[in-house]
Amino acid sequence: MQFYIILLIAVIYMCSKALKFEKISRLEAVTLPFYALLMFLLSVTWDAQNILAMVVLLLLSVGIGWYQAIGAQVKDTDKFDRHGRPVKLLKKGRPYIIGWFLVFLVGIAVEILAGDSLGTHEILSELGDEIERDLFIFKFFSGDHAWYLWETTALSNLAFIYFLEQRFPNLRDAFKKTKSQKLKRGHNK
């Protein structure tokens, strides 16, 4: 019972975060989606059945990312981060929350189609894991996910950012590497 109460509180908290303006970070918008994409590429078995599933998941993920972006709002500030990039505030909105749950449901559906029997406890445990990864970024790197979860997460997040950048072109400025970052890494451009 205590687990379900904690899970409910976490869902409410995560949803409330999406309804507030928060600073958008390069880590969340660029690094994590590309990390998930890399993990997908490293964990997938390249066979005919998986390739068909990959194509279907690609279409679903891009659709979810597009849907998540339609309700988002971006607010400019007059602040800059320590790398000289402008600080942008993002309010993800209700479509983002619905899309987040859709990604979760797609993962559950794929597991069921793959023949795994999932009970209520397993489903709620997966939901708890997803919420932890959303609330605590370091949990994202420690996850042991199936390839289809990595693919869905990566592509829906990349599509979300892509469609945000289409709606708000100046958003790219918040993600660009600055000259000082390039010099620190030994680039002299």
Sequence and secondary structure as in RCSB ss.txt:
>XXXX:A:sequence
MQFYIILLIAVIYMCSKALKFEKISRLEAVTLPFYALLMFLLSVTWDAQNILAMVVLLLLSVGIGWYQAIGAQVK
DTDKFDRHGRPVKLLKKGRPYIIGWFLVFLVGIAVEILAGDSLGTHEILSELGDEIERDLFIFKFFSGDHAWYLW
ETTALSNLAFIYFLEQRFPNLRDAFKKTKSQKLKRGHNK
>XXXX:A:secstr
 HHHHHHHHHHHHHHHHHTS EE  HIIIIIHHHHHHHHHHHH   SHHHHHHHHHHHHHHHHHHHHHHHT EEE
EEEEE TTS EEEEEE  HHHHHHHHHHHHHHHHHHHHTT    HHHHHHHHHHHHHHHH HHHHHT    HHHH
HHHHHHHHHHHHHHHHH GGGGGGTS  HHHHHHTT   
